[in-house]
Amino acid sequence: MTIKKSALTYSEASIKVLKGLEPVKQRPGMYTRTENPLHIVQEVIDNASDEALGGFGTQIIVTLHIDGSISVEDDGRGIPFGLHPEEGVPVVEILFTQLHAGGKFDKASGGAYTFSGGLHGVGVSVTNALSQRLDVTVWRDGQVADIGFSYGDVVRALTVRSANNRIDKKSGTRITTWPDPKYFDSANLPQFELQNLLRSKAVLLSNVRVALIIEKTGERQSWKYKDGLRGYLLEGLAGYSTLTPIFEDERYAGSACIMHNTFAEGEGASWVVAWSEEGPLLRESYVNLIPTPGGGTHEFGLRDGLFQAVKSFIELHNLQPKGIKLLAEDVFSRVSFVLSARILDPQFQGQLKGKLNSRTAVRLVSSLVQSSLERWLNQHIKHGYILAELVMKQAQARTRASQKVEKRKSSSVAVLPGKLVDCESTDIAYNELFLVEGDSAGGSAKMGRNKELQAILPLRGKVLNTWETERNRLFANNEVHDIAVAIGIDPHTRDDVIDLSNLRYGKICILSDADVDGSHIQVLLLTLFFRHFPQLIERGHIYVARPPLFRVDAAGLGKRPAEKLYALDKAELEVIIHKLQKDGGPGSSSTWTISRFKGLGEMNPEQLWYTTMNPDTRRLILVQLGRLDFDATISRMTMLVGKGEAAARRAWLEEKSNNAQADI
């Protein structure tokens, strides 16, 4: 069938270049949350917090005005308003009208900011782009500067005057914004969320007073926590007792020679942790004062550090019953915590910064927490025994639950494949099966895995295309047979009533090379699961692991230690190289080397574990049904992998060829 295309013109004039703040106005959801204006106000608050974090401010005042505007004022150094040496435009104008302009790129000694939440020079320019009006007043060096914007453009040019009275003789910045309601689902600022945000800033910034003024009601709230994180945690747990005294500490590289050679000076964390047997849990984390509601690698580090320390204490005192194996969740399941990490150059998941992705944060926080808790437990043996008892109760309850599942499936169990390297646990809430391309990669995965929770099934060659294979003929293929027996579930349709109590793994992860052949194997396995095990996809059991394609060995430079960086593809590689060039300056390309993995078999067990199998640092994609309805998806899949659809595939490929990114 021929598809008739419309006569739309596609020429040089069709290409549009978005300049200035237009990208933000065209796609605001890429830069901020669009439910309400809170996030664009938070960008301004974060800048004031960064000043205080650097030791240049003692107060932050947020005012909700009667006319609907919001102002944020601090007593920091004040935004520079002189002419930029290269652009010839006032700096304060550049910061609010150009993306990727700011003072937080240079993290080296002597930079304006060493530790900050702002990273990309995007924040306040987004605030300006999505505001009907924005006014800036700066007090600095005995002068007062004012500038006004409307819809992202300068409408009131910069004016500078001398401070002429006692009120003006100060330093700081006040930014007032009128958010444009057309960009948000609701124009109302959620006051409860704003209050929580401001309170958390006060918690994390000792000696800084944070205030909220609501002009309409005349209400004024102010926060300053003398007890810091401890006071905040106890306030959140009010009415519930903790099992042991609160475990708290703060440790940073360079202080008392803590890991100064491994991490940049000043990197580290402060934390408060409490265990309780009942009641709600409070869990909050921050990176350079930025809330991370999605958690991330710093929380993984906290969990690992607590687990390793408690496990060491239990083993040292012979408290572990026979037949019981501890897991990190046994230690972490009844933990409340507030964690504040300080990272020199944090990598967040997107501009919204809701989750930390910096892999080094796992090792940083884990090592600090583990050594601190080990010392605390051995100084408080009595409390250590109480904590160990709680942890063992959790482990025994988990073990009993898994044994019940085992009894339900103890009869008529098929003989497991000989090449399956099974895990020791039988709890599918934690178990993982990796379907690995090739025996050599399977060997590395076997040696690098967590043998308690991770099973390995090496696959030889490419799996059969099973799209048009009848169910009663599936097991004629050895690879398909082994996969079905290993996972414990028979082939089925979407409408079948199946018993998932026989499922042996909560996560079934496809692990293939990061090249074209590996992608082909992924497609064949996804075809198998979608066609013959669709309920495993619908219930969230199928994943795709993403191993890196490149490794960059970067030599130490300045505060930066030597490190190995991994990139999933060329796009990530370009980002890494750009960052290394920025950090190293001109002529620095000799300080790193780039290697390309030809396949998983080239990775040693430690590399494969760190990049692809470690739950704290890997990248897994949950396989889900897309936007098409189920019947439309069946039709699309038939066109893509059906044996009699070559002509339709060819037409589709010709139509979509411009979207292809070939990796030859």
Secondary structure as a PSIPRED ss2 file (coil, helix, strand):
# PSIPRED VFORMAT (PSIPRED V4.0)

   1 M C   1.000  0.000  0.000
   2 T C   1.000  0.000  0.000
   3 I C   1.000  0.000  0.000
   4 K C   1.000  0.000  0.000
   5 K C   1.000  0.000  0.000
   6 S C   1.000  0.000  0.000
   7 A C   1.000  0.000  0.000
   8 L C   1.000  0.000  0.000
   9 T C   1.000  0.000  0.000
  10 Y C   1.000  0.000  0.000
  11 S C   1.000  0.000  0.000
  12 E H   0.000  1.000  0.000
  13 A H   0.000  1.000  0.000
  14 S H   0.000  1.000  0.000
  15 I C   1.000  0.000  0.000
  16 K C   1.000  0.000  0.000
  17 V C   1.000  0.000  0.000
  18 L C   1.000  0.000  0.000
  19 K C   1.000  0.000  0.000
  20 G C   1.000  0.000  0.000
  21 L C   1.000  0.000  0.000
  22 E H   0.000  1.000  0.000
  23 P H   0.000  1.000  0.000
  24 V H   0.000  1.000  0.000
  25 K H   0.000  1.000  0.000
  26 Q H   0.000  1.000  0.000
  27 R C   1.000  0.000  0.000
  28 P H   0.000  1.000  0.000
  29 G H   0.000  1.000  0.000
  30 M H   0.000  1.000  0.000
  31 Y C   1.000  0.000  0.000
  32 T C   1.000  0.000  0.000
  33 R C   1.000  0.000  0.000
  34 T C   1.000  0.000  0.000
  35 E C   1.000  0.000  0.000
  36 N C   1.000  0.000  0.000
  37 P C   1.000  0.000  0.000
  38 L H   0.000  1.000  0.000
  39 H H   0.000  1.000  0.000
  40 I H   0.000  1.000  0.000
  41 V H   0.000  1.000  0.000
  42 Q H   0.000  1.000  0.000
  43 E H   0.000  1.000  0.000
  44 V H   0.000  1.000  0.000
  45 I H   0.000  1.000  0.000
  46 D H   0.000  1.000  0.000
  47 N H   0.000  1.000  0.000
  48 A H   0.000  1.000  0.000
  49 S H   0.000  1.000  0.000
  50 D H   0.000  1.000  0.000
  51 E H   0.000  1.000  0.000
  52 A H   0.000  1.000  0.000
  53 L H   0.000  1.000  0.000
  54 G C   1.000  0.000  0.000
  55 G C   1.000  0.000  0.000
  56 F C   1.000  0.000  0.000
  57 G C   1.000  0.000  0.000
  58 T C   1.000  0.000  0.000
  59 Q E   0.000  0.000  1.000
  60 I E   0.000  0.000  1.000
  61 I E   0.000  0.000  1.000
  62 V E   0.000  0.000  1.000
  63 T E   0.000  0.000  1.000
  64 L E   0.000  0.000  1.000
  65 H C   1.000  0.000  0.000
  66 I C   1.000  0.000  0.000
  67 D C   1.000  0.000  0.000
  68 G C   1.000  0.000  0.000
  69 S C   1.000  0.000  0.000
  70 I E   0.000  0.000  1.000
  71 S E   0.000  0.000  1.000
  72 V E   0.000  0.000  1.000
  73 E E   0.000  0.000  1.000
  74 D E   0.000  0.000  1.000
  75 D C   1.000  0.000  0.000
  76 G C   1.000  0.000  0.000
  77 R C   1.000  0.000  0.000
  78 G C   1.000  0.000  0.000
  79 I C   1.000  0.000  0.000
  80 P C   1.000  0.000  0.000
  81 F C   1.000  0.000  0.000
  82 G C   1.000  0.000  0.000
  83 L E   0.000  0.000  1.000
  84 H C   1.000  0.000  0.000
  85 P C   1.000  0.000  0.000
  86 E C   1.000  0.000  0.000
  87 E C   1.000  0.000  0.000
  88 G C   1.000  0.000  0.000
  89 V C   1.000  0.000  0.000
  90 P E   0.000  0.000  1.000
  91 V H   0.000  1.000  0.000
  92 V H   0.000  1.000  0.000
  93 E H   0.000  1.000  0.000
  94 I H   0.000  1.000  0.000
  95 L H   0.000  1.000  0.000
  96 F H   0.000  1.000  0.000
  97 T H   0.000  1.000  0.000
  98 Q C   1.000  0.000  0.000
  99 L C   1.000  0.000  0.000
 100 H C   1.000  0.000  0.000
 101 A C   1.000  0.000  0.000
 102 G C   1.000  0.000  0.000
 103 G C   1.000  0.000  0.000
 104 K C   1.000  0.000  0.000
 105 F C   1.000  0.000  0.000
 106 D C   1.000  0.000  0.000
 107 K C   1.000  0.000  0.000
 108 A C   1.000  0.000  0.000
 109 S C   1.000  0.000  0.000
 110 G C   1.000  0.000  0.000
 111 G C   1.000  0.000  0.000
 112 A C   1.000  0.000  0.000
 113 Y C   1.000  0.000  0.000
 114 T C   1.000  0.000  0.000
 115 F C   1.000  0.000  0.000
 116 S C   1.000  0.000  0.000
 117 G C   1.000  0.000  0.000
 118 G C   1.000  0.000  0.000
 119 L C   1.000  0.000  0.000
 120 H C   1.000  0.000  0.000
 121 G C   1.000  0.000  0.000
 122 V C   1.000  0.000  0.000
 123 G H   0.000  1.000  0.000
 124 V H   0.000  1.000  0.000
 125 S H   0.000  1.000  0.000
 126 V H   0.000  1.000  0.000
 127 T H   0.000  1.000  0.000
 128 N H   0.000  1.000  0.000
 129 A H   0.000  1.000  0.000
 130 L C   1.000  0.000  0.000
 131 S E   0.000  0.000  1.000
 132 Q E   0.000  0.000  1.000
 133 R E   0.000  0.000  1.000
 134 L E   0.000  0.000  1.000
 135 D E   0.000  0.000  1.000
 136 V E   0.000  0.000  1.000
 137 T E   0.000  0.000  1.000
 138 V E   0.000  0.000  1.000
 139 W E   0.000  0.000  1.000
 140 R E   0.000  0.000  1.000
 141 D C   1.000  0.000  0.000
 142 G C   1.000  0.000  0.000
 143 Q E   0.000  0.000  1.000
 144 V E   0.000  0.000  1.000
 145 A E   0.000  0.000  1.000
 146 D E   0.000  0.000  1.000
 147 I E   0.000  0.000  1.000
 148 G E   0.000  0.000  1.000
 149 F E   0.000  0.000  1.000
 150 S E   0.000  0.000  1.000
 151 Y C   1.000  0.000  0.000
 152 G C   1.000  0.000  0.000
 153 D E   0.000  0.000  1.000
 154 V E   0.000  0.000  1.000
 155 V E   0.000  0.000  1.000
 156 R E   0.000  0.000  1.000
 157 A E   0.000  0.000  1.000
 158 L E   0.000  0.000  1.000
 159 T E   0.000  0.000  1.000
 160 V E   0.000  0.000  1.000
 161 R E   0.000  0.000  1.000
 162 S E   0.000  0.000  1.000
 163 A C   1.000  0.000  0.000
 164 N C   1.000  0.000  0.000
 165 N C   1.000  0.000  0.000
 166 R C   1.000  0.000  0.000
 167 I C   1.000  0.000  0.000
 168 D C   1.000  0.000  0.000
 169 K C   1.000  0.000  0.000
 170 K C   1.000  0.000  0.000
 171 S C   1.000  0.000  0.000
 172 G E   0.000  0.000  1.000
 173 T E   0.000  0.000  1.000
 174 R E   0.000  0.000  1.000
 175 I E   0.000  0.000  1.000
 176 T E   0.000  0.000  1.000
 177 T E   0.000  0.000  1.000
 178 W E   0.000  0.000  1.000
 179 P E   0.000  0.000  1.000
 180 D C   1.000  0.000  0.000
 181 P H   0.000  1.000  0.000
 182 K H   0.000  1.000  0.000
 183 Y H   0.000  1.000  0.000
 184 F C   1.000  0.000  0.000
 185 D C   1.000  0.000  0.000
 186 S C   1.000  0.000  0.000
 187 A C   1.000  0.000  0.000
 188 N C   1.000  0.000  0.000
 189 L C   1.000  0.000  0.000
 190 P C   1.000  0.000  0.000
 191 Q H   0.000  1.000  0.000
 192 F H   0.000  1.000  0.000
 193 E H   0.000  1.000  0.000
 194 L H   0.000  1.000  0.000
 195 Q H   0.000  1.000  0.000
 196 N H   0.000  1.000  0.000
 197 L H   0.000  1.000  0.000
 198 L H   0.000  1.000  0.000
 199 R H   0.000  1.000  0.000
 200 S H   0.000  1.000  0.000
 201 K H   0.000  1.000  0.000
 202 A H   0.000  1.000  0.000
 203 V H   0.000  1.000  0.000
 204 L H   0.000  1.000  0.000
 205 L C   1.000  0.000  0.000
 206 S C   1.000  0.000  0.000
 207 N C   1.000  0.000  0.000
 208 V C   1.000  0.000  0.000
 209 R E   0.000  0.000  1.000
 210 V E   0.000  0.000  1.000
 211 A E   0.000  0.000  1.000
 212 L E   0.000  0.000  1.000
 213 I E   0.000  0.000  1.000
 214 I E   0.000  0.000  1.000
 215 E C   1.000  0.000  0.000
 216 K C   1.000  0.000  0.000
 217 T C   1.000  0.000  0.000
 218 G C   1.000  0.000  0.000
 219 E E   0.000  0.000  1.000
 220 R E   0.000  0.000  1.000
 221 Q E   0.000  0.000  1.000
 222 S E   0.000  0.000  1.000
 223 W E   0.000  0.000  1.000
 224 K C   1.000  0.000  0.000
 225 Y C   1.000  0.000  0.000
 226 K C   1.000  0.000  0.000
 227 D C   1.000  0.000  0.000
 228 G H   0.000  1.000  0.000
 229 L H   0.000  1.000  0.000
 230 R H   0.000  1.000  0.000
 231 G H   0.000  1.000  0.000
 232 Y H   0.000  1.000  0.000
 233 L H   0.000  1.000  0.000
 234 L H   0.000  1.000  0.000
 235 E H   0.000  1.000  0.000
 236 G H   0.000  1.000  0.000
 237 L C   1.000  0.000  0.000
 238 A C   1.000  0.000  0.000
 239 G C   1.000  0.000  0.000
 240 Y C   1.000  0.000  0.000
 241 S C   1.000  0.000  0.000
 242 T C   1.000  0.000  0.000
 243 L C   1.000  0.000  0.000
 244 T C   1.000  0.000  0.000
 245 P C   1.000  0.000  0.000
 246 I C   1.000  0.000  0.000
 247 F E   0.000  0.000  1.000
 248 E E   0.000  0.000  1.000
 249 D E   0.000  0.000  1.000
 250 E E   0.000  0.000  1.000
 251 R E   0.000  0.000  1.000
 252 Y E   0.000  0.000  1.000
 253 A C   1.000  0.000  0.000
 254 G C   1.000  0.000  0.000
 255 S H   0.000  1.000  0.000
 256 A H   0.000  1.000  0.000
 257 C H   0.000  1.000  0.000
 258 I C   1.000  0.000  0.000
 259 M C   1.000  0.000  0.000
 260 H C   1.000  0.000  0.000
 261 N C   1.000  0.000  0.000
 262 T C   1.000  0.000  0.000
 263 F C   1.000  0.000  0.000
 264 A C   1.000  0.000  0.000
 265 E C   1.000  0.000  0.000
 266 G C   1.000  0.000  0.000
 267 E C   1.000  0.000  0.000
 268 G E   0.000  0.000  1.000
 269 A E   0.000  0.000  1.000
 270 S E   0.000  0.000  1.000
 271 W E   0.000  0.000  1.000
 272 V E   0.000  0.000  1.000
 273 V E   0.000  0.000  1.000
 274 A E   0.000  0.000  1.000
 275 W E   0.000  0.000  1.000
 276 S C   1.000  0.000  0.000
 277 E C   1.000  0.000  0.000
 278 E C   1.000  0.000  0.000
 279 G C   1.000  0.000  0.000
 280 P C   1.000  0.000  0.000
 281 L C   1.000  0.000  0.000
 282 L C   1.000  0.000  0.000
 283 R E   0.000  0.000  1.000
 284 E E   0.000  0.000  1.000
 285 S E   0.000  0.000  1.000
 286 Y E   0.000  0.000  1.000
 287 V E   0.000  0.000  1.000
 288 N C   1.000  0.000  0.000
 289 L C   1.000  0.000  0.000
 290 I E   0.000  0.000  1.000
 291 P E   0.000  0.000  1.000
 292 T C   1.000  0.000  0.000
 293 P C   1.000  0.000  0.000
 294 G C   1.000  0.000  0.000
 295 G C   1.000  0.000  0.000
 296 G E   0.000  0.000  1.000
 297 T H   0.000  1.000  0.000
 298 H H   0.000  1.000  0.000
 299 E H   0.000  1.000  0.000
 300 F H   0.000  1.000  0.000
 301 G H   0.000  1.000  0.000
 302 L H   0.000  1.000  0.000
 303 R H   0.000  1.000  0.000
 304 D H   0.000  1.000  0.000
 305 G H   0.000  1.000  0.000
 306 L H   0.000  1.000  0.000
 307 F H   0.000  1.000  0.000
 308 Q H   0.000  1.000  0.000
 309 A H   0.000  1.000  0.000
 310 V H   0.000  1.000  0.000
 311 K H   0.000  1.000  0.000
 312 S H   0.000  1.000  0.000
 313 F H   0.000  1.000  0.000
 314 I H   0.000  1.000  0.000
 315 E H   0.000  1.000  0.000
 316 L H   0.000  1.000  0.000
 317 H C   1.000  0.000  0.000
 318 N C   1.000  0.000  0.000
 319 L C   1.000  0.000  0.000
 320 Q C   1.000  0.000  0.000
 321 P C   1.000  0.000  0.000
 322 K C   1.000  0.000  0.000
 323 G C   1.000  0.000  0.000
 324 I C   1.000  0.000  0.000
 325 K C   1.000  0.000  0.000
 326 L C   1.000  0.000  0.000
 327 L C   1.000  0.000  0.000
 328 A H   0.000  1.000  0.000
 329 E H   0.000  1.000  0.000
 330 D H   0.000  1.000  0.000
 331 V H   0.000  1.000  0.000
 332 F H   0.000  1.000  0.000
 333 S C   1.000  0.000  0.000
 334 R C   1.000  0.000  0.000
 335 V E   0.000  0.000  1.000
 336 S E   0.000  0.000  1.000
 337 F E   0.000  0.000  1.000
 338 V E   0.000  0.000  1.000
 339 L E   0.000  0.000  1.000
 340 S E   0.000  0.000  1.000
 341 A E   0.000  0.000  1.000
 342 R E   0.000  0.000  1.000
 343 I C   1.000  0.000  0.000
 344 L C   1.000  0.000  0.000
 345 D C   1.000  0.000  0.000
 346 P C   1.000  0.000  0.000
 347 Q C   1.000  0.000  0.000
 348 F E   0.000  0.000  1.000
 349 Q C   1.000  0.000  0.000
 350 G C   1.000  0.000  0.000
 351 Q C   1.000  0.000  0.000
 352 L C   1.000  0.000  0.000
 353 K C   1.000  0.000  0.000
 354 G C   1.000  0.000  0.000
 355 K C   1.000  0.000  0.000
 356 L E   0.000  0.000  1.000
 357 N C   1.000  0.000  0.000
 358 S C   1.000  0.000  0.000
 359 R C   1.000  0.000  0.000
 360 T H   0.000  1.000  0.000
 361 A H   0.000  1.000  0.000
 362 V H   0.000  1.000  0.000
 363 R H   0.000  1.000  0.000
 364 L H   0.000  1.000  0.000
 365 V H   0.000  1.000  0.000
 366 S H   0.000  1.000  0.000
 367 S H   0.000  1.000  0.000
 368 L H   0.000  1.000  0.000
 369 V H   0.000  1.000  0.000
 370 Q H   0.000  1.000  0.000
 371 S H   0.000  1.000  0.000
 372 S H   0.000  1.000  0.000
 373 L H   0.000  1.000  0.000
 374 E H   0.000  1.000  0.000
 375 R H   0.000  1.000  0.000
 376 W H   0.000  1.000  0.000
 377 L H   0.000  1.000  0.000
 378 N H   0.000  1.000  0.000
 379 Q H   0.000  1.000  0.000
 380 H C   1.000  0.000  0.000
 381 I H   0.000  1.000  0.000
 382 K H   0.000  1.000  0.000
 383 H H   0.000  1.000  0.000
 384 G H   0.000  1.000  0.000
 385 Y H   0.000  1.000  0.000
 386 I H   0.000  1.000  0.000
 387 L H   0.000  1.000  0.000
 388 A H   0.000  1.000  0.000
 389 E H   0.000  1.000  0.000
 390 L H   0.000  1.000  0.000
 391 V H   0.000  1.000  0.000
 392 M H   0.000  1.000  0.000
 393 K H   0.000  1.000  0.000
 394 Q H   0.000  1.000  0.000
 395 A H   0.000  1.000  0.000
 396 Q H   0.000  1.000  0.000
 397 A H   0.000  1.000  0.000
 398 R H   0.000  1.000  0.000
 399 T H   0.000  1.000  0.000
 400 R H   0.000  1.000  0.000
 401 A H   0.000  1.000  0.000
 402 S H   0.000  1.000  0.000
 403 Q H   0.000  1.000  0.000
 404 K H   0.000  1.000  0.000
 405 V H   0.000  1.000  0.000
 406 E H   0.000  1.000  0.000
 407 K H   0.000  1.000  0.000
 408 R H   0.000  1.000  0.000
 409 K C   1.000  0.000  0.000
 410 S C   1.000  0.000  0.000
 411 S C   1.000  0.000  0.000
 412 S C   1.000  0.000  0.000
 413 V C   1.000  0.000  0.000
 414 A C   1.000  0.000  0.000
 415 V C   1.000  0.000  0.000
 416 L C   1.000  0.000  0.000
 417 P C   1.000  0.000  0.000
 418 G C   1.000  0.000  0.000
 419 K C   1.000  0.000  0.000
 420 L C   1.000  0.000  0.000
 421 V E   0.000  0.000  1.000
 422 D C   1.000  0.000  0.000
 423 C C   1.000  0.000  0.000
 424 E C   1.000  0.000  0.000
 425 S C   1.000  0.000  0.000
 426 T C   1.000  0.000  0.000
 427 D C   1.000  0.000  0.000
 428 I C   1.000  0.000  0.000
 429 A C   1.000  0.000  0.000
 430 Y C   1.000  0.000  0.000
 431 N C   1.000  0.000  0.000
 432 E E   0.000  0.000  1.000
 433 L E   0.000  0.000  1.000
 434 F E   0.000  0.000  1.000
 435 L E   0.000  0.000  1.000
 436 V E   0.000  0.000  1.000
 437 E E   0.000  0.000  1.000
 438 G C   1.000  0.000  0.000
 439 D H   0.000  1.000  0.000
 440 S H   0.000  1.000  0.000
 441 A H   0.000  1.000  0.000
 442 G H   0.000  1.000  0.000
 443 G H   0.000  1.000  0.000
 444 S H   0.000  1.000  0.000
 445 A H   0.000  1.000  0.000
 446 K H   0.000  1.000  0.000
 447 M H   0.000  1.000  0.000
 448 G H   0.000  1.000  0.000
 449 R C   1.000  0.000  0.000
 450 N C   1.000  0.000  0.000
 451 K C   1.000  0.000  0.000
 452 E C   1.000  0.000  0.000
 453 L C   1.000  0.000  0.000
 454 Q E   0.000  0.000  1.000
 455 A E   0.000  0.000  1.000
 456 I E   0.000  0.000  1.000
 457 L E   0.000  0.000  1.000
 458 P E   0.000  0.000  1.000
 459 L E   0.000  0.000  1.000
 460 R C   1.000  0.000  0.000
 461 G C   1.000  0.000  0.000
 462 K C   1.000  0.000  0.000
 463 V C   1.000  0.000  0.000
 464 L C   1.000  0.000  0.000
 465 N C   1.000  0.000  0.000
 466 T C   1.000  0.000  0.000
 467 W C   1.000  0.000  0.000
 468 E C   1.000  0.000  0.000
 469 T C   1.000  0.000  0.000
 470 E C   1.000  0.000  0.000
 471 R H   0.000  1.000  0.000
 472 N H   0.000  1.000  0.000
 473 R H   0.000  1.000  0.000
 474 L H   0.000  1.000  0.000
 475 F H   0.000  1.000  0.000
 476 A H   0.000  1.000  0.000
 477 N C   1.000  0.000  0.000
 478 N H   0.000  1.000  0.000
 479 E H   0.000  1.000  0.000
 480 V H   0.000  1.000  0.000
 481 H H   0.000  1.000  0.000
 482 D H   0.000  1.000  0.000
 483 I H   0.000  1.000  0.000
 484 A H   0.000  1.000  0.000
 485 V H   0.000  1.000  0.000
 486 A H   0.000  1.000  0.000
 487 I H   0.000  1.000  0.000
 488 G C   1.000  0.000  0.000
 489 I C   1.000  0.000  0.000
 490 D C   1.000  0.000  0.000
 491 P C   1.000  0.000  0.000
 492 H C   1.000  0.000  0.000
 493 T C   1.000  0.000  0.000
 494 R C   1.000  0.000  0.000
 495 D C   1.000  0.000  0.000
 496 D C   1.000  0.000  0.000
 497 V C   1.000  0.000  0.000
 498 I C   1.000  0.000  0.000
 499 D C   1.000  0.000  0.000
 500 L H   0.000  1.000  0.000
 501 S H   0.000  1.000  0.000
 502 N H   0.000  1.000  0.000
 503 L C   1.000  0.000  0.000
 504 R C   1.000  0.000  0.000
 505 Y C   1.000  0.000  0.000
 506 G C   1.000  0.000  0.000
 507 K E   0.000  0.000  1.000
 508 I E   0.000  0.000  1.000
 509 C E   0.000  0.000  1.000
 510 I E   0.000  0.000  1.000
 511 L E   0.000  0.000  1.000
 512 S C   1.000  0.000  0.000
 513 D C   1.000  0.000  0.000
 514 A C   1.000  0.000  0.000
 515 D C   1.000  0.000  0.000
 516 V H   0.000  1.000  0.000
 517 D H   0.000  1.000  0.000
 518 G H   0.000  1.000  0.000
 519 S H   0.000  1.000  0.000
 520 H H   0.000  1.000  0.000
 521 I H   0.000  1.000  0.000
 522 Q H   0.000  1.000  0.000
 523 V H   0.000  1.000  0.000
 524 L H   0.000  1.000  0.000
 525 L H   0.000  1.000  0.000
 526 L H   0.000  1.000  0.000
 527 T H   0.000  1.000  0.000
 528 L H   0.000  1.000  0.000
 529 F H   0.000  1.000  0.000
 530 F H   0.000  1.000  0.000
 531 R H   0.000  1.000  0.000
 532 H H   0.000  1.000  0.000
 533 F C   1.000  0.000  0.000
 534 P H   0.000  1.000  0.000
 535 Q H   0.000  1.000  0.000
 536 L H   0.000  1.000  0.000
 537 I H   0.000  1.000  0.000
 538 E H   0.000  1.000  0.000
 539 R C   1.000  0.000  0.000
 540 G C   1.000  0.000  0.000
 541 H C   1.000  0.000  0.000
 542 I E   0.000  0.000  1.000
 543 Y E   0.000  0.000  1.000
 544 V E   0.000  0.000  1.000
 545 A E   0.000  0.000  1.000
 546 R C   1.000  0.000  0.000
 547 P C   1.000  0.000  0.000
 548 P C   1.000  0.000  0.000
 549 L C   1.000  0.000  0.000
 550 F E   0.000  0.000  1.000
 551 R E   0.000  0.000  1.000
 552 V E   0.000  0.000  1.000
 553 D E   0.000  0.000  1.000
 554 A E   0.000  0.000  1.000
 555 A C   1.000  0.000  0.000
 556 G C   1.000  0.000  0.000
 557 L E   0.000  0.000  1.000
 558 G C   1.000  0.000  0.000
 559 K C   1.000  0.000  0.000
 560 R E   0.000  0.000  1.000
 561 P C   1.000  0.000  0.000
 562 A C   1.000  0.000  0.000
 563 E E   0.000  0.000  1.000
 564 K E   0.000  0.000  1.000
 565 L E   0.000  0.000  1.000
 566 Y E   0.000  0.000  1.000
 567 A E   0.000  0.000  1.000
 568 L C   1.000  0.000  0.000
 569 D C   1.000  0.000  0.000
 570 K H   0.000  1.000  0.000
 571 A H   0.000  1.000  0.000
 572 E H   0.000  1.000  0.000
 573 L H   0.000  1.000  0.000
 574 E H   0.000  1.000  0.000
 575 V H   0.000  1.000  0.000
 576 I H   0.000  1.000  0.000
 577 I H   0.000  1.000  0.000
 578 H H   0.000  1.000  0.000
 579 K H   0.000  1.000  0.000
 580 L H   0.000  1.000  0.000
 581 Q H   0.000  1.000  0.000
 582 K H   0.000  1.000  0.000
 583 D H   0.000  1.000  0.000
 584 G H   0.000  1.000  0.000
 585 G C   1.000  0.000  0.000
 586 P C   1.000  0.000  0.000
 587 G C   1.000  0.000  0.000
 588 S C   1.000  0.000  0.000
 589 S H   0.000  1.000  0.000
 590 S H   0.000  1.000  0.000
 591 T H   0.000  1.000  0.000
 592 W E   0.000  0.000  1.000
 593 T E   0.000  0.000  1.000
 594 I E   0.000  0.000  1.000
 595 S E   0.000  0.000  1.000
 596 R E   0.000  0.000  1.000
 597 F C   1.000  0.000  0.000
 598 K C   1.000  0.000  0.000
 599 G C   1.000  0.000  0.000
 600 L H   0.000  1.000  0.000
 601 G H   0.000  1.000  0.000
 602 E H   0.000  1.000  0.000
 603 M C   1.000  0.000  0.000
 604 N C   1.000  0.000  0.000
 605 P H   0.000  1.000  0.000
 606 E H   0.000  1.000  0.000
 607 Q H   0.000  1.000  0.000
 608 L H   0.000  1.000  0.000
 609 W H   0.000  1.000  0.000
 610 Y H   0.000  1.000  0.000
 611 T H   0.000  1.000  0.000
 612 T H   0.000  1.000  0.000
 613 M H   0.000  1.000  0.000
 614 N C   1.000  0.000  0.000
 615 P C   1.000  0.000  0.000
 616 D C   1.000  0.000  0.000
 617 T C   1.000  0.000  0.000
 618 R C   1.000  0.000  0.000
 619 R C   1.000  0.000  0.000
 620 L E   0.000  0.000  1.000
 621 I E   0.000  0.000  1.000
 622 L E   0.000  0.000  1.000
 623 V C   1.000  0.000  0.000
 624 Q C   1.000  0.000  0.000
 625 L C   1.000  0.000  0.000
 626 G C   1.000  0.000  0.000
 627 R C   1.000  0.000  0.000
 628 L C   1.000  0.000  0.000
 629 D C   1.000  0.000  0.000
 630 F H   0.000  1.000  0.000
 631 D H   0.000  1.000  0.000
 632 A H   0.000  1.000  0.000
 633 T H   0.000  1.000  0.000
 634 I H   0.000  1.000  0.000
 635 S H   0.000  1.000  0.000
 636 R H   0.000  1.000  0.000
 637 M H   0.000  1.000  0.000
 638 T H   0.000  1.000  0.000
 639 M H   0.000  1.000  0.000
 640 L H   0.000  1.000  0.000
 641 V H   0.000  1.000  0.000
 642 G C   1.000  0.000  0.000
 643 K C   1.000  0.000  0.000
 644 G C   1.000  0.000  0.000
 645 E C   1.000  0.000  0.000
 646 A H   0.000  1.000  0.000
 647 A H   0.000  1.000  0.000
 648 A H   0.000  1.000  0.000
 649 R H   0.000  1.000  0.000
 650 R H   0.000  1.000  0.000
 651 A H   0.000  1.000  0.000
 652 W H   0.000  1.000  0.000
 653 L H   0.000  1.000  0.000
 654 E H   0.000  1.000  0.000
 655 E H   0.000  1.000  0.000
 656 K H   0.000  1.000  0.000
 657 S H   0.000  1.000  0.000
 658 N H   0.000  1.000  0.000
 659 N H   0.000  1.000  0.000
 660 A C   1.000  0.000  0.000
 661 Q C   1.000  0.000  0.000
 662 A C   1.000  0.000  0.000
 663 D C   1.000  0.000  0.000
 664 I C   1.000  0.000  0.000
